[in-house]
Amino acid sequence: MKKEKMLRAIGGIDEKYIAEADPNKKAHRSKNIRLRLGLLAACICCVITAANLWLFVPFNTDPPDISEYRDSEYYSIIERLNAVTYVKPAYKNNFHKYVSVVGNFFGGMFSYKNDAEAMDGVAEEIGSAAPQQYREVTDNQVQGVIESDLIKRSDRYIYYMSGATLKIYSIEGLDSVLVGQYTIKGTGNYSQYYMRDWQIYLSEDCETVTVVASLSSKVSLISLDVTDPANVKEKDRVTVSGAFLSSRMVDGKILLFSRFFARTPDFSKEETFVPQIESEGRKESIPMEDIVYPDVLTANHYTVVCKVDGETLAVEGSAAFLSYSTEVYVSLDNVYAMRQYSEQVKNADVITQSTMTEISILSYSGEKMEHKGSVQIEGYVKDQYSLDEYEGVLRVVTTTSVNRYVEKYANASGKENEGTVSVTNMGTVTNASLWCIDLTDRSIIAKKEHFAPDGEVVYSVRFDGTAAYVCTALQVTMSDPVFFFDLSDLNNITYTDTGTIEGYSTSLIQLGDGYLLGIGYGEDRGTLKVEIYEETAYGVVSVCKYEASFVSFSEDYKSYFVDRENDLIGLGVYNYNSGAHNGKPDRYILLGFDGYDLIEVVNTELMGENQTKRGVLIDGHFYMFADNDFKVTKLR
C-alpha cells in the first residue's frame, strides 16, 4: 500500500491499474456509478414531473370563494356579480400560455383555442307682484311626463343651462337681456364632457329651478331659488351614485335615472357593488328588495331609478335593475327598463344566435315602487321613442338580428369536442318587428314580424294614438322606406310604406293633419335632409324636402324646436364648407311648412355645439340659445 501511494503521488500508476489490482475496489466503484446514475435518473424524473405539473396542471377557473358573505342580504347579488366580474385565466395552463405567446410571435403559426376564444355624448327692473305662469317648451314624448332640458320658461323669463351655469333672460323681444346667472358650486373641477348632460326643470310656481348635474361617477339634483333672478341661491341637493342617464317629472315628483357600475366589487364594502343614495351627508344602499335582476347576469351595471320630491328633494323611493341597459321609457304610471341578451339554438353543426330584449316593468305612481314583472321579445330597442303605452297595451318596435354560423372541431384523431374549433360564419340578417303586449299579464297579443326588407334596421319610430310610423334603413345604400301602421284593430294590423327613398330619418315627428316630418340624412352623411310625408289612401308619400350639404347636426331630439301649431321646425347646424356664410359656419335654421314646401324662415349665425342649441317662439319673436351665444329675431 505504501508503494501504491508512492506511485500514485509520482504519477506512476493510474486508477485503472489500481482497480484491476484490487477487485473489491472495482466493485465498489461500479456500485457508486450505478447509485449516481440512479440518483440522476430520479432527479430527471422529478424535474420532468415538476415541469409537467407546471406546464399542464390546469389553471383554476373557479370564481373566488364568497362563503364569508353568506349572511349578507345582498348574497344572491354577490353570487351573480362574483361570476360575471371574475376574469378567468386567458389560458388553460402554462403550456397553453407559452405556446400561444410563441404562436403570436411567429405570426400565428400555432393555433390553440378554446370554444370561447373562437366565438369571440342685467335688467334694470326685476320682479313683479303678479305670479309667474309656467310654459312648457320641451316636446315631451308622453303628455304629462315632463323631460329635463337645457331650456325652460315662464311668461316672464327664459332659463337656459350653459354648462354648470344657469342663465336667466327676460322675455322682451329684441330688448331681451341676461338678468341673472348662477354657477353651481361644488368640490373638484367639473368636466366639460359631463356638463353637456346638465339639464333643468322649472317648478309649476316658477320659483325653483332644479338642476340635474352629471358629475362623472355620480349625479345630483340641485334645487335653486330663482324668485329673484339677480340673486339666485342654492336650497338643497341629493346625490345618487352612477352616471346620468335620464330623468322625468310627473306631478311634481322627479324620477332620476343613473347608471351604476360594479366593475371591481369588494364584497366587504357595499358601496362598491350596490348603488348608493346620498342625502344630508348620509349614504344609504338601495335595499335588496328593491333590486331587480335576472338569473344569469349579462352585464355588471345597474339602471337606478330614484323618486324625489321636486320641492324638498326628499327621496321617496328607489329601485335598481341589475344587468339592464341605459334605455328607459316612462309612461304616466310605469317605468320600462330594457336588457339585451342573446339566445342560441343548435341544429347539427349550425348555431342560430338571436338578439333578444327583456323589458322589466316598474310601477311608480303609488306610494311604493312595485315591480310588475317582465316580458321577452325578439330584437333590440333603438331608443325610448320605440316604445309606447296606450290603453293598457305596450307597443314596441325592435330591430331583429339573427346570426348563423357552423362550428366544428378538428384534431389528429378527428373526434368532435376535442382540439381546436373551426367557425364558419354564415352571415347576420337584420329586419324589423312590431310587438303589442297586454300589460295585465304581459302576453304578446299582436305582432308584425320582419315587416321590412332583410338587411334593414330601425332608425326612428313615432307613435301617435292608433298610428305608428317606422323608418328603417339599409345604411350602406343610404336609402329608406317609412312605414305607416294602423293599430286601431290589433286583430288586423295593416301597414303601408313610401317605398325606397333617398337617405333616412333619425327622428320622426308627427305634425298633425296627416303630416309627418322626418329629420335625418340625404344622399350621404354630410347632407341634412328634412322631409315632409303625408298619409294617403295609397300609403305614405313624400310631399317636399329641404336639404343642406356639407353640414353636421345633432341627432338629439331635444335639440329640435317643434311647433305643430305653426308648422315650424328648428335646429342647429355646422357648415364645414369654409366658403359658406362668409366663413361663419355655426348656424341656426328655422324652417316653415306652407302646405307645399319647406321654406327657410331663419338662417343665422349661432355659436355653440349643435346639441346645446335651443330655440323658442314667443309672441312673434324667435329666441335662440347656445352654450356660447344668445340671439333674438322677429319673424315676419
ZIWO-V773304 format. One record per helix or strand of 2 or more residues. SS is the DSSP state (helix for helix, strand for strand). FROM is the first residue (numbers start at 0). TO is the last residue. If there is no record, write none. Layout:
ss: [SS SS]
from: [FROM FROM]
to: [TO TO]
This chain:
ss: [helix helix helix helix helix helix helix strand strand strand strand strand helix strand helix strand strand strand strand strand strand helix strand strand helix strand strand strand strand strand strand strand helix strand strand strand strand strand strand strand strand strand strand strand strand strand strand strand helix strand strand helix strand strand helix strand strand strand]
from: [1 14 22 66 74 93 114 133 144 150 156 164 172 177 191 198 207 217 232 242 252 269 275 281 287 290 300 314 327 333 349 369 383 386 392 419 442 456 466 478 481 493 500 503 514 526 538 550 556 560 567 579 585 597 609 613 620 628]
to: [8 20 55 68 84 104 118 134 146 153 161 169 174 182 194 201 213 224 240 249 260 271 278 284 289 292 308 321 329 346 362 377 385 389 409 437 447 463 473 479 485 496 501 511 520 535 548 552 558 562 574 582 592 604 611 617 625 633]
